Amino acid sequence: MARPLEFKPYRLADGKWQVNVPDWLSPTGKRQRLTLDSRRAAQARIEELKARRDNLAAVKRTLSPAELLDAAAALDLLAEHPSGSLSDAVRLYLEVAKTQRASITLAELFSLFEEAKKHRSKAYRRDISWARKRFMPFTEKLVCDISRNEIAQAVAGMPDSSRNNVLRTLGVLFRYGQDLGYLKEIPVRRNDFAPVKRTEIDVLPVAKIRRLLETALEHDPDLLPLLLIETFGGVRPAEAARVLWSDLDLLRARLTIRAAISKTSTARVIELAPCAVAWFAMCKAEPTGLIAPWSEPVLKEKMRQLRARAGYRAAGREGKPAIDFRARWNPGSLRDAFCSYHLAHFGSIDRLLTEGGHTNLRTTKDHYLGLVAKEDAAEFWNLFPPATGEKVFPFSKAS
């Protein structure tokens, strides 16, 4: 019976210690001479080599020839990646397999996400629905297996703004799935978004705003309260459609946007100017329930007809050719006017951030600073209703 291999450290002339490592125990596959600073360190390394020797002997006794050949084949596959080891590859494979076992299909994730976001705005839920329809070919795939290339194929050919909207929705969807442990890595990156050049905001002139409000007062007074909270409160159209009469307090001249309807899920209070209160006094509406108690298609049609009656064409700069109002109207035009005139008149970015429901100071400055003159802003905040001698509706009941 052969004697078991023994290891012994050797002291060198410079006082250091040397350990000889045979090729079959060396991680490089070649014989090594290790130099260490002390005898204790050399002895510790020898103990490691003895443990490795005993493990190799145990492996030879427990692994079958087929398993040894399989391990050798795996090592050949790893030969192109010198920095990786067989144990690292197995560990990575086990992590992927564990994630796949815990994952769900994209259809199931969309269903969970829609249920979790069922209390969000109609626009938010509509974005989720659009993204789901766009990714119908991948709904049966596990979310952990969806790649960036597949996402790029699904959004190819879309307009830049629509593409970015779908990618934003997907980013939130996959982040939601990651939090639940269904995937490890979110397959949406910042550089996947198409760069969209921002255009300068065309602020509605005060005369056009007056014409719009007076047309509503004359032809569709039920629509006037909705226009007023967008014009003098800067409320987003999606938020305005969910405002209740109880959110409006004319005695204190303020409007509360509840967290449940706010785009940022944060409540805010808007101080109403005297001209806004005067316009509300002209409203002919029952002060209960929603300020805009119509479905989305009906509301869009009512707004379209109102703009047509007001003779609206374009809110652009002087000298621009007039075009059809349906091609130029931006749903956020009244909010943009509020923010621009607010910043020019009050000169307080902090107040505009609060009342406008903004979350980014830089965005507010870049969008609305310096767009209108102070004289135009003063005219806006003195935009009182026409003197009729009597009220259309005694609004004291509402307050």
Protein Blocks (a to p, Z undefined) as FASTA:
>chain_A
ZZdddddddddfkopacddddfklpfnlpacddddfbfklmmmmmmmmmmmmmmmmmmmm
mpcfklmmmmmmmmmmmmmmmmbcfklmmmmmmmmmmmmmmpccfklmmmmmmmmmmmmc
fklmmmmmmmmmmmmmmmmpcfklpcfklmmmmmgoiafklmmmmmmmmmmmmmmmmmno
pafbdcbdfklpccddddddddddfklmmmmmmmmmmmmmmlmmmmmmmmmnopafklmm
mccfklpcfknopadddfklgmnlpacdddddfklmmmmmmpccdfehjfblcdfklmmm
mmmmmmmmnopabfcdehiacddfklmpcfklmmmmmmmmmmmmnopaklmmmmnopabf
klmmmmmgokacfklmmmmmmmccddehiafbdfklmZZ
